[in-house]
Amino acid sequence: MKKFFFTISFILSCLFCFAQTQSEMNRDADLAFNKADKELNLVYKKILKDYSQDKLFIKNFKNAQRIWIQFRDAEMLAKYPLTNTNEYGSAHPMCWAMYLTELTNERITKLKVWANGNEEGDICNGSLNVK
């Protein structure tokens, strides 16, 4: 019986070892966004390099990215208006970073189509390089 209580108390104490403060969760969410943002920039730069000979594409692609950033920022403000951030509580920085990460990861997925190319024979390739 003593062994049983020791095991239960050990398991319960371990559960609390993994608890995080809100500050730590905010920091982790911010780190996740920074990682996604770094990946986005790497993919973006790869596309610029891979398509460097196509000046019209580069012009349009840069414009699309600039407009996407404006969309992303507007989307963030639509979800979390900055009129009174106190109403969101201490989790606001975490929620902000998590949504920003989600939007960034969606953009990475879209950009990787250009970075990875497309199968030959797709008549709707548009400006995509063929593998």
N, C-alpha and C positions, 0 to 999 in steps of 0.2 A: 504494500500500500504506500509505503514511504517513497518507493521508486516511482510509482505512478504520479504522486503529487510533485515530485522533483521534475519529472518529464513534462507535466502540464505547465508548471511554473517556468521551466526553461523555454518551452514553446511560446508561451505568452510574452515573456520578456524579449524574445527574438522578434516577435511581431512589432513591438514598440521600437526596436532598433532601426527599423526601416522607415519609420515615420519621418516626414519632412516638415520643416516649417514652411509657412507661406513664402517667406523670403527665399528659401532654397528652391521651392517650386517655381517662383518667378525667375530666378537665375537660370534654372534648367531649361525653362521655356525659351528664355532669351538665347541661351547657348544653342538650342535646337534651331531657332530662327537664323542665327549667325552661320550655322553649318549649311542650312538650306540656301541662304543668300550667297555664300561662297561657291556652292555648287552651281547655282544659277549663273553667276559671273563666269565660271569656268566654261560652262556649256555655251554661253553667249559669245565668249572670246573664240571658242573653237569654231563656231559657225562663221564668225567674221573672218577667221583665217581660211576656212574651207571654201568660202564663197567670195574671197577677196577679188577675184577676177570679174565678178558680176557687179558692176558699179550700181546699176539700177536696183538690184536685189538688196545690196548693202544699204542704200539710201532708204528704201522702203522698210527694210528690216529694223534699222535703227529707229525709224519713225514709229513703227509698231511697238517696239520695246518702250520707247518714251511714253507712248499713249497707254501701254499696259501699266506702267508705273503710276500714271495719273489715275487710271481705273482702280488699281490696287489701293492707292491712298484714299480715293473717294469711297471705295467699298469699306475700308476700315472705319472711316468717319461715319458712314451710314450705320454700321453695326454698333460702333461705340462712339457716339457724339461726345465731343470734348467739352460740352457745356458744364457738366458737373461730374467729374470723374469720381468724386467721393461716393456717389450713389452706387457705384460698382463694387466698392469695397477693396480690401487688400489683394483680392485675386485679380483685379483689373490688369496689372502688368502681365500676369501669366496668360489671361484670356486673350489679351491683345497680341502677345507674341505667338500664341498657339494659332490664332486665326491668320496672322501674317505668315506663319510657316505653312499653313494649309494652302493659302493662295500662291505662295512661292513655289511649293512643290507641284501644284497644278501647272504653273507656268513652265517649270523644268520639264515636265512630261510633254507639254506642247512643243518646246524648243528641241527636245531630243529627237523629234521626227526629222528636223533639218540636220542635226548633228550626226544622226545614224544613217540618213539616206532612206531610200524607199526601194522596193523591189522593182526590177525592170518589168515593163509591160503594163504598169498602172497608168492608164491614160489620163488620170487626174493628178499626176505628180506635181503639176505646176512648176514651181521653182526648186523643188526638191532634187537633190543629187540622187542618181541611181547608184545602187551598190554594185 
